[in-house]
Amino acid sequence: MNKRGRLFKTVDILLIALMIAPVLCAIVLKVLTTPASDGITITGARIYFEIPMPIQNLIITESQINSWLVMISIFALCLYFTHGLSVRSPSKRQHIAEWIVEKVDGLVNGNMGESFASFAPFIASIIALSAFSSLLSLFGLYPPTSDINIVAGWAILVFALITYYKFKCGPVNYLKSFAEPIALTPLNVISEVATPISMAFRHYGNVLSGSVIAVLIAHALQGLSRLVLGWLPGVLGEIPFLQIGLPAILSVYFDIFSGCLQAYIFAMLTMMYVSGAFPAEKYEERKKIKEKRKQQKKNSQQNLEVN
Amino acid sequence: MLELAIGIILGCCALGAGMAMIAGIGPGIGEGNAVAKACEAIGRQPESKGAVTSTMLMGCAIAETTGLYALVIAILLIFVAPNMLVNVLMGVIG
C-alpha cells in the first residue's frame, strides 16, 4: 500500500466538503426565500433575481441555480473519484471510477458503434447531470429537471448534434433525407421538429408528474390524519401522523427509480438519434468519390506540367 | 355577471384538464402489452432477460410520451390557462 500523507487527506476532505456544500447551499437558499405557507402547494420554480438585458430581462430561477449547484457537486465527485489514481495499488474509489467508465464505454460502443466512441464522456455527463438533478428532490429541493426550460436546453443540444451529423453528407443529402417518399415530406419535417419537443416533454413530464402526485398524496394524508385524530383536543388533533413515512415509500418510485430511469432513457435516445442520423455508408462513398476527384485533379495537373 | 363568467372559465379549464387525461388510457394499454410480451419473451428465453428488460423500458418510455403530452396540456389548463383567459376577459370588458 502506498502511504497517504496528511495533504492527501486534507484534499479529500475538501473535495467531500465541496460535494456537500452546494446541496447545503441550495437548502439554505430555499429556506431563506420560500415564504411560510399553511398548506402544501404546487408551485413552479421560484425567481431569485432578474438581470436587466437589452431585449428582455434575464430571469435567474431556482432551477438554474440548482442545476449549477448540481454541476459543482458532480465536478467535486469526479475529482474525488479520480484523486490519487495509481496503477499498482488501486484504491476502492478508483475501482468505482473504472467501473463507471467501463460501463459507459460499453453502453456507447454497444448502441452507437465504434466510430462514436468519443461520445462516451458526453453521454456520461448527460446521465450524471440528469440523474443527480432528479435526485435533488430527495433533499426537498426543486429538481431542475421538472422545469421544462432546463430539459428543453438539453433537447435542443441533442437536436443540434443530430442536425450536425445529418449535415455530414452535405446540404443536398440533408434536404433529400426529408423527401424520401416524396408524398410524406411534411410529415418528415414535423417528425424532425417533434424529436426535441418529445424528448424534453418526456423527461420533464415524468419528473413533474411524480412531484405533483407526491404533493397530492401528502395533502390527502394530511386531511385523512385530521379526520382520524381531529376529535382529540388541542395540539394532539393536529399531529399529521399518516404523513410520517408513508410518502417516502412513493418517493422510492417517483424520485429514485423514475429519476434514474429517465436519465438512462434520455441518454439512450440521444445515442440512438445521433447514431441514426449519421449515414455512415453514404459518408464513406462520398469520401471515396472526393479522394478519386482529388487524385484525378493531381494527375491532370501533373500531365499539364509534363506537357 | 363577471363572477359567472370567471366561474365558467375556471370550470371549463378543470373539465378540459380532466378530459385531456383520458389520453392516459392509450399508453396504459400500450405499456401493458409491451410488458406482457416482454414477460412472455423472458419466460421463453430466460437468458435474454437483460436485453429484453432494457428494450422494454425504452419502449415503455416512448409509448408514455403521448400520455405525457396530455399531462402537459392538463397542467397548462390548470395552472396557466385560467390566468390568461381571465386576463383576456378583463381586456375585453375594459
Interface residues (C-beta under 8 A of the other chain):
Chain A: I42 G44 S198 F201 R202 Y204 G205 N206 L208 S209 V212 L261 Q262 Y264 I265 M268 L269
Chain B: L57 M58 A61 E64 T65 L68 Y69 L71 V72 I75 F79
